[in-house]
Amino acid sequence: MLGHTPERSKPAPVFRGNAQLPGSDSMRLTRKESQLLALLQQNPGKCLSRAYLLETIWGYTNGTKTRTLDVHIQRLRRKLGPDKASHIVTVLRAGYAWQEMPGTSRVEVH
């Protein structure tokens, strides 16, 4: 149901460290964008499900219906720019993945 406050399991973990791409200029990311980018980069080639990302970063549980993940991915891609944005792959009906070499490697879906 859209527009309601989702249940939260526990506070989202804080991912420490630099979430920037090597060789890129410094970019301003929100805390959630930084956590999302770091989590994707820590799991290259693996599809992270929408449910997993929503629970891990936002603390949402029980199949919460929200577009916040999609909006954050869209903003993150915009900030990364056209070349680097292609590292973030949408896996239809599954989630999102980070590819080290866009378009050349397969994504594991669990």
DSSP file (Angstrom, degrees, kcal/mol; ACC not computed):
  #  RESIDUE AA STRUCTURE BP1 BP2  ACC     N-H-->O    O-->H-N    N-H-->O    O-->H-N    TCO  KAPPA ALPHA  PHI   PSI    X-CA   Y-CA   Z-CA
    1    1 A M    >         0   0    0      0, 0.0     3,-0.7     0, 0.0    64,-0.2   0.000 360.0 360.0 360.0 125.3    0.0    0.0    0.0
    2    2 A L  T 3   +     0   0    0      1,-0.2    64,-0.1    62,-0.1     3,-0.1  -0.483 360.0  31.8 -78.4 150.4    1.5    3.3   -1.0
    3    3 A G  T 3  S+     0   0    0      1,-0.3     2,-0.3    -2,-0.2    -1,-0.2   0.562  90.9 109.6  85.5   8.6    1.5    6.3    1.3
    4    4 A H  S <  S-     0   0    0     -3,-0.7    -1,-0.3     0, 0.0     0, 0.0  -0.784  77.0-101.0-113.8 162.5    1.7    4.5    4.6
    5    5 A T        -     0   0    0     -2,-0.3     3,-0.1    -3,-0.1    -3,-0.0  -0.706  43.8-133.4 -80.6 118.7    4.6    4.2    7.1
    6    6 A P        -     0   0    0      0, 0.0     2,-0.2     0, 0.0    56,-0.1  -0.297  21.2-101.6 -72.3 156.7    6.3    0.9    6.5
    7    7 A E        -     0   0    0     54,-0.4    54,-1.5    55,-0.1     2,-0.4  -0.520  35.6-147.9 -72.0 144.6    7.2   -1.4    9.3
    8    8 A R  B     -A   60   0A   0     52,-0.2    52,-0.2    -2,-0.2    51,-0.1  -0.963  12.4-164.3-119.3 133.6   10.9   -1.2   10.2
    9    9 A S        -     0   0    0     50,-1.8    -1,-0.2    -2,-0.4    51,-0.1   0.949  69.2 -30.9 -79.9 -51.8   12.8   -4.2   11.5
   10   10 A K  S    S-     0   0    0     45,-0.2    -1,-0.3    49,-0.2     0, 0.0  -0.957  83.5 -65.1-159.7 164.0   15.9   -2.5   12.9
   11   11 A P        -     0   0    0      0, 0.0    48,-0.1     0, 0.0    47,-0.1  -0.306  60.7-104.0 -59.1 141.1   18.0    0.5   12.2
   12   12 A A        -     0   0    0     45,-0.2    45,-0.2    46,-0.2    44,-0.1  -0.411  41.5-107.3 -64.8 139.4   19.7    0.4    8.8
   13   13 A P        -     0   0    0      0, 0.0     2,-0.6     0, 0.0    -1,-0.1  -0.316  27.7-120.9 -66.8 153.0   23.4   -0.4    9.2
   14   14 A V        -     0   0    0     -3,-0.1     2,-0.7    21,-0.0    43,-0.0  -0.859  19.9-149.0 -96.7 121.1   25.9    2.4    8.5
   15   15 A F        -     0   0    0     -2,-0.6     2,-0.3     2,-0.0    23,-0.1  -0.808  16.3-160.0 -90.7 117.2   28.3    1.6    5.7
   16   16 A R        +     0   0    0     -2,-0.7     2,-0.2     2,-0.1    -2,-0.0  -0.671  43.8  51.8 -97.4 153.3   31.5    3.4    6.4
   17   17 A G  S    S-     0   0    0     -2,-0.3     2,-0.5     2,-0.0    21,-0.1  -0.507  92.3 -44.6 114.7 177.2   34.2    4.1    3.7
   18   18 A N        -     0   0    0     -2,-0.2    -2,-0.1     1,-0.1     0, 0.0  -0.710  37.4-174.9 -88.8 124.4   34.4    5.7    0.4
   19   19 A A        +     0   0    0     -2,-0.5    -1,-0.1     2,-0.1    22,-0.1   0.266  47.4 118.1 -99.6  10.1   31.7    4.8   -2.1
   20   20 A Q        -     0   0    0      1,-0.1     6,-0.1     4,-0.0    -2,-0.1  -0.356  69.9-108.8 -76.7 157.7   33.2    6.7   -5.0
   21   21 A L    >   -     0   0    0      4,-0.2     3,-1.7     1,-0.1    -1,-0.1  -0.633  42.2 -98.8 -80.4 142.4   34.4    5.1   -8.2
   22   22 A P  T 3  S+     0   0    0      0, 0.0     3,-0.1     0, 0.0    -1,-0.1  -0.354 107.6  15.2 -59.4 138.7   38.2    5.0   -8.7
   23   23 A G  T 3  S+     0   0    0      1,-0.3     2,-0.2    -3,-0.0    -2,-0.0   0.540  99.9 124.0  77.2   6.1   39.4    7.8  -10.9
   24   24 A S    <   -     0   0    0     -3,-1.7    -1,-0.3     1,-0.1     3,-0.1  -0.643  66.1-104.3 -99.6 158.1   36.2    9.8  -10.6
   25   25 A D        -     0   0    0     -2,-0.2    -4,-0.2     1,-0.1     2,-0.1  -0.353  51.4 -84.8 -69.7 158.2   35.8   13.3   -9.5
   26   26 A S        -     0   0    0     -6,-0.1     2,-0.4    -2,-0.1    -1,-0.1  -0.422  52.4-170.3 -63.6 136.7   34.4   13.9   -6.0
   27   27 A M        -     0   0    0     -2,-0.1     2,-0.6    -3,-0.1    53,-0.0  -0.976  23.9-119.2-132.8 148.0   30.6   13.8   -6.0
   28   28 A R        +     0   0    0     -2,-0.4     2,-0.4    51,-0.1    51,-0.0  -0.758  36.7 176.8 -88.5 120.5   28.1   14.7   -3.4
   29   29 A L        -     0   0    0     -2,-0.6     2,-0.0    50,-0.0    47,-0.0  -0.936  29.0-119.6-121.1 145.9   25.9   11.8   -2.4
   30   30 A T     >  -     0   0    0     -2,-0.4     4,-2.6     1,-0.1     5,-0.2  -0.312  38.2-101.7 -70.7 167.8   23.2   11.6    0.2
   31   31 A R  H  > S+     0   0    0      1,-0.2     4,-2.4     2,-0.2     5,-0.2   0.920 124.2  46.5 -58.2 -45.0   23.7    9.0    3.0
   32   32 A K  H  > S+     0   0    0      2,-0.2     4,-2.7     1,-0.2    -1,-0.2   0.894 111.6  50.7 -68.1 -39.4   21.3    6.6    1.4
   33   33 A E  H  > S+     0   0    0      2,-0.2     4,-2.7     1,-0.2     5,-0.2   0.914 112.0  48.4 -62.0 -42.1   22.8    7.0   -2.1
   34   34 A S  H  X S+     0   0    0     -4,-2.6     4,-2.5     2,-0.2    -2,-0.2   0.911 112.6  47.5 -64.6 -43.5   26.3    6.4   -0.6
   35   35 A Q  H  X S+     0   0    0     -4,-2.4     4,-2.5    -5,-0.2    -2,-0.2   0.913 113.3  49.0 -63.5 -42.9   25.0    3.3    1.3
   36   36 A L  H  X S+     0   0    0     -4,-2.7     4,-2.3     2,-0.2    -2,-0.2   0.931 113.0  45.9 -63.5 -47.5   23.3    2.0   -1.9
   37   37 A L  H  X S+     0   0    0     -4,-2.7     4,-2.6     1,-0.2     5,-0.2   0.921 113.7  49.5 -62.4 -44.5   26.3    2.5   -4.1
   38   38 A A  H  X S+     0   0    0     -4,-2.5     4,-2.0    -5,-0.2    -2,-0.2   0.916 110.9  49.4 -61.5 -44.0   28.6    0.9   -1.5
   39   39 A L  H  < S+     0   0    0     -4,-2.5     4,-0.5     2,-0.2    -1,-0.2   0.907 112.8  46.8 -64.1 -42.5   26.4   -2.1   -1.1
   40   40 A L  H >< S+     0   0    0     -4,-2.3     3,-1.2     1,-0.2    58,-0.4   0.929 113.2  48.8 -63.8 -44.9   26.2   -2.7   -4.8
   41   41 A Q  H 3< S+     0   0    0     -4,-2.6    -2,-0.2     1,-0.3    -1,-0.2   0.804 105.4  58.1 -67.1 -29.1   29.9   -2.3   -5.3
   42   42 A Q  T 3< S+     0   0    0     -4,-2.0    -1,-0.3     1,-0.3    -2,-0.2   0.619 111.8  43.4 -74.2 -11.7   30.6   -4.7   -2.4
   43   43 A N  S X  S-     0   0    0     -3,-1.2     3,-1.7    -4,-0.5    55,-0.5  -0.429  81.5-176.0-130.0  57.5   28.6   -7.4   -4.4
   44   44 A P  B 3  S+b   98   0B   0      0, 0.0    55,-0.2     0, 0.0     3,-0.1  -0.288  70.8  11.0 -62.6 137.7   29.7   -7.1   -8.0
   45   45 A G  T 3  S+     0   0    0     53,-3.6    63,-3.4     1,-0.2     2,-0.5   0.478 103.1 110.9  78.5   2.1   27.9   -9.3  -10.5
   46   46 A K  B <   -e  108   0C   0     -3,-1.7     2,-0.6    52,-0.3    52,-0.4  -0.928  67.4-129.3-113.9 132.3   25.2  -10.3   -7.9
   47   47 A C        -     0   0    0     61,-3.5     2,-0.6    -2,-0.5    63,-0.4  -0.672  19.4-154.8 -77.6 122.1   21.6   -9.2   -8.2
   48   48 A L  E     -C   96   0B   0     48,-3.2    48,-2.1    -2,-0.6    43,-0.1  -0.886  22.6-122.7 -98.1 121.8   20.5   -7.7   -4.9
   49   49 A S  E  >  -C   95   0B   0     -2,-0.6     4,-2.6    46,-0.2    46,-0.3  -0.174  12.8-119.0 -65.7 155.2   16.8   -8.1   -4.6
   50   50 A R  H  > S+     0   0    0     44,-1.5     4,-2.9     1,-0.2     5,-0.2   0.920 116.3  52.0 -56.7 -45.4   14.5   -5.1   -4.0
   51   51 A A  H  > S+     0   0    0      1,-0.2     4,-2.2     2,-0.2    -1,-0.2   0.909 109.9  48.5 -60.8 -42.9   13.4   -6.6   -0.7
   52   52 A Y  H  > S+     0   0    0      2,-0.2     4,-3.0     1,-0.2     5,-0.2   0.930 113.7  46.0 -64.0 -46.0   17.0   -7.1    0.5
   53   53 A L  H  X>S+     0   0    0     -4,-2.6     4,-2.5     1,-0.2     5,-0.7   0.915 113.4  49.3 -64.2 -43.1   18.0   -3.5   -0.5
   54   54 A L  I  X>S+     0   0    0     -4,-2.9     6,-2.0    -5,-0.2     4,-1.0   0.883 116.7  41.9 -64.5 -38.0   14.9   -2.0    1.1
   55   55 A E  I  X5S+     0   0    0     -4,-2.2     4,-0.6     4,-0.3   -45,-0.2   0.919 117.9  45.1 -74.6 -43.0   15.4   -3.9    4.3
   56   56 A T  I  <5S+     0   0    0     -4,-3.0    -2,-0.2    -5,-0.2    -3,-0.2   0.909 127.0  25.4 -68.9 -43.9   19.2   -3.4    4.5
   57   57 A I  I  <5S+     0   0    0     -4,-2.5   -45,-0.2    -5,-0.2    -3,-0.2   0.877 137.8  23.2 -91.8 -41.5   19.3    0.3    3.7
   58   58 A W  I  <<S-     0   0    0     -4,-1.0    -3,-0.2    -5,-0.7   -46,-0.2   0.622  94.3-124.7-102.9 -14.7   15.9    1.6    4.8
   59   59 A G     << +     0   0    0     -5,-0.7   -50,-1.8    -4,-0.6    -4,-0.3   0.634  54.6 154.9  80.3  13.1   14.8   -1.0    7.3
   60   60 A Y  B     +A    8   0A   0     -6,-2.0    -1,-0.3   -52,-0.2     2,-0.2  -0.509  16.3 176.8 -76.5 142.6   11.6   -1.8    5.5
   61   61 A T    >   +     0   0    0    -54,-1.5     3,-0.6    -2,-0.2   -54,-0.4  -0.777  44.6  48.0-133.6 178.8   10.0   -5.2    6.0
   62   62 A N  T 3  S-     0   0    0     -2,-0.2    -1,-0.1     1,-0.2   -55,-0.1   0.836 121.5 -60.4  57.6  41.8    7.0   -7.3    5.1
   63   63 A G  T 3  S-     0   0    0      1,-0.2    -1,-0.2    -3,-0.1    -2,-0.0   0.839  71.8-164.0  62.2  36.3    7.0   -6.6    1.3
   64   64 A T    <   -     0   0    0     -3,-0.6     2,-0.7   -57,-0.1    -1,-0.2  -0.285  13.4-135.1 -55.0 131.2    6.6   -2.8    1.7
   65   65 A K        +     0   0    0    -64,-0.2     2,-0.3     2,-0.0    -1,-0.1  -0.828  47.3 136.7 -93.1 112.9    5.4   -1.3   -1.6
   66   66 A T        -     0   0    0     -2,-0.7     3,-0.2   -64,-0.1     4,-0.2  -0.990  51.2-146.3-153.9 154.7    7.5    1.8   -2.3
   67   67 A R  S  > S+     0   0    0     -2,-0.3     4,-2.3     1,-0.1     5,-0.2   0.289  72.3 105.7-103.2   7.4    9.3    3.5   -5.1
   68   68 A T  H  > S+     0   0    0      1,-0.2     4,-2.4     2,-0.2     5,-0.2   0.871  78.2  52.0 -59.3 -38.7   12.0    5.0   -2.9
   69   69 A L  H  > S+     0   0    0      2,-0.2     4,-2.6     1,-0.2    -1,-0.2   0.936 110.2  48.4 -62.5 -46.1   14.6    2.5   -4.2
   70   70 A D  H  > S+     0   0    0      1,-0.2     4,-2.5     2,-0.2    -2,-0.2   0.896 111.9  49.5 -61.5 -41.1   13.8    3.3   -7.8
   71   71 A V  H  X S+     0   0    0     -4,-2.3     4,-2.4     2,-0.2    -1,-0.2   0.913 111.6  48.3 -65.4 -43.0   14.1    7.0   -7.2
   72   72 A H  H  X S+     0   0    0     -4,-2.4     4,-2.5    -5,-0.2    -2,-0.2   0.896 111.7  49.5 -65.9 -39.7   17.4    6.6   -5.4
   73   73 A I  H  X S+     0   0    0     -4,-2.6     4,-2.7     2,-0.2     5,-0.2   0.928 111.2  50.4 -62.3 -44.8   18.8    4.4   -8.2
   74   74 A Q  H  X S+     0   0    0     -4,-2.5     4,-2.0     1,-0.2    -2,-0.2   0.920 113.3  44.7 -60.0 -45.6   17.6    7.1  -10.7
   75   75 A R  H  X S+     0   0    0     -4,-2.4     4,-2.3     2,-0.2    -1,-0.2   0.889 112.6  51.9 -66.6 -39.7   19.3    9.9   -8.8
   76   76 A L  H  X S+     0   0    0     -4,-2.5     4,-2.2     2,-0.2    -2,-0.2   0.920 109.6  49.1 -63.7 -44.2   22.5    7.9   -8.3
   77   77 A R  H  X S+     0   0    0     -4,-2.7     4,-1.6     1,-0.2     8,-0.2   0.907 110.5  51.6 -61.4 -41.1   22.7    7.1  -12.0
   78   78 A R  H  < S+     0   0    0     -4,-2.0    -2,-0.2     1,-0.2    -1,-0.2   0.919 111.7  46.3 -62.1 -43.7   22.2   10.8  -12.8
   79   79 A K  H  < S+     0   0    0     -4,-2.3    -1,-0.2     1,-0.2    -2,-0.2   0.844 110.2  53.5 -69.0 -33.6   25.0   11.8  -10.4
   80   80 A L  H  X S-     0   0    0     -4,-2.2     4,-0.5    -5,-0.2    -1,-0.2   0.799 107.8-133.4 -70.7 -28.4   27.4    9.1  -11.8
   81   81 A G  H  X  -     0   0    0     -4,-1.6     4,-2.6    -5,-0.2     5,-0.2  -0.097  32.0 -64.1  90.3 164.9   26.9   10.3  -15.3
   82   82 A P  H  > S+     0   0    0      0, 0.0     4,-0.6     0, 0.0    -1,-0.2   0.824 129.7  47.6 -60.5 -36.4   26.2    8.3  -18.5
   83   83 A D  H  4 S+     0   0    0      1,-0.2     3,-0.4    -3,-0.2    -2,-0.1   0.950 120.7  33.8 -71.4 -48.2   29.5    6.4  -18.6
   84   84 A K  H >< S+     0   0    0     -4,-0.5     3,-1.7     1,-0.2     4,-0.3   0.743 105.8  70.5 -81.9 -23.6   29.6    5.2  -14.9
   85   85 A A  H >< S+     0   0    0     -4,-2.6     3,-1.6     1,-0.3    -1,-0.2   0.790  84.9  71.0 -63.1 -26.6   25.8    4.9  -14.6
   86   86 A S  T 3< S+     0   0    0     -4,-0.6    -1,-0.3    -3,-0.4    17,-0.2   0.608  81.6  73.4 -69.3  -9.5   25.9    1.8  -16.9
   87   87 A H  T <  S+     0   0    0     -3,-1.7    12,-2.7    15,-0.1     2,-0.7   0.786  83.4  76.7 -70.5 -27.0   27.6   -0.1  -14.0
   88   88 A I  E <  S-D   98   0B   0     -3,-1.6     2,-0.4    -4,-0.3    10,-0.2  -0.775  73.4-165.7 -88.9 117.0   24.2   -0.2  -12.3
   89   89 A V  E     -D   97   0B   0      8,-3.2     8,-2.3    -2,-0.7     2,-0.6  -0.871  15.4-139.6-109.3 132.4   22.1   -2.9  -13.9
   90   90 A T  E     -D   96   0B   0     -2,-0.4     2,-0.8     6,-0.2     6,-0.2  -0.801  11.9-158.1 -86.5 124.8   18.4   -3.3  -13.5
   91   91 A V  E >>  -D   95   0B   0      4,-2.8     3,-2.3    -2,-0.6     4,-2.2  -0.908  29.7-118.1-104.5 106.8   17.4   -7.0  -13.3
   92   92 A L  T 34 S-     0   0    0     -2,-0.8     4,-0.0     1,-0.3    -2,-0.0  -0.110  88.5  -3.8 -52.5 134.8   13.8   -7.1  -14.2
   93   93 A R  T 34 S+     0   0    0      1,-0.1    -1,-0.3     2,-0.0   -44,-0.0   0.636 132.2  63.9  58.0  18.4   11.4   -8.3  -11.5
   94   94 A A  T <4 S-     0   0    0     -3,-2.3   -44,-1.5     1,-0.3     2,-0.3   0.615  97.4-101.0-132.3 -56.1   14.4   -9.1   -9.3
   95   95 A G  E  <  -CD  49  91B   0     -4,-2.2    -4,-2.8   -46,-0.3     2,-0.3  -0.935  45.3 -49.3 164.4-141.4   16.5   -6.1   -8.2
   96   96 A Y  E     -CD  48  90B   0    -48,-2.1   -48,-3.2    -2,-0.3     2,-0.3  -0.943  38.5-170.1-135.1 153.6   19.7   -4.3   -9.1
   97   97 A A  E     - D   0  89B   0     -8,-2.3    -8,-3.2    -2,-0.3     2,-0.5  -0.959  20.7-128.7-141.1 158.2   23.4   -5.3   -9.6
   98   98 A W  E     -bD  44  88B   0    -55,-0.5   -53,-3.6   -52,-0.4     2,-0.5  -0.943  21.6-162.3-107.0 126.8   26.8   -3.7  -10.0
   99   99 A Q        -     0   0    0    -12,-2.7     8,-0.1    -2,-0.5   -58,-0.0  -0.948  13.6-156.1-111.4 127.0   28.8   -4.8  -13.1
  100  100 A E  S    S+     0   0    0     -2,-0.5    -1,-0.1     1,-0.3   -13,-0.1   0.907  97.1  29.6 -63.7 -41.7   32.5   -4.1  -13.1
  101  101 A M  S >> S-     0   0    0     -3,-0.1     3,-2.1   -14,-0.1     4,-0.8  -0.860  97.1-134.1-120.2  92.7   32.5   -4.2  -16.9
  102  102 A P  T 34 S+     0   0    0      0, 0.0   -15,-0.1     0, 0.0   -16,-0.1  -0.148  83.2   6.4 -53.0 133.7   29.1   -3.1  -18.1
  103  103 A G  T 34 S+     0   0    0      2,-0.2   -16,-0.0   -17,-0.2     3,-0.0   0.374 116.5  77.3  80.5  -4.5   27.6   -5.2  -20.8
  104  104 A T  T <4 S+     0   0    0     -3,-2.1     2,-0.3     2,-0.1    -1,-0.1   0.649  83.7  57.1-112.4 -18.0   30.3   -7.9  -20.7
  105  105 A S  S  < S-     0   0    0     -4,-0.8    -2,-0.2     1,-0.0     2,-0.2  -0.793  76.0-116.0-118.0 159.1   29.5  -10.0  -17.6
  106  106 A R        -     0   0    0     -2,-0.3     2,-0.5    -3,-0.0    -2,-0.1  -0.526  23.2-130.3 -88.4 157.7   26.6  -12.0  -16.4
  107  107 A V        -     0   0    0     -2,-0.2     2,-0.4    -8,-0.1   -61,-0.2  -0.925  15.8-131.8-110.5 130.1   24.6  -11.2  -13.2
  108  108 A E  B     -e   46   0C   0    -63,-3.4   -61,-3.5    -2,-0.5     2,-0.5  -0.669  20.2-162.4 -79.2 128.6   23.9  -13.9  -10.7
  109  109 A V              0   0    0     -2,-0.4   -61,-0.1   -63,-0.2   -63,-0.0  -0.966 360.0 360.0-114.2 124.4   20.2  -13.9   -9.6
  110  110 A H              0   0    0     -2,-0.5    -1,-0.1   -63,-0.4   -62,-0.0   0.394 360.0 360.0-104.2 360.0   19.4  -15.8   -6.4
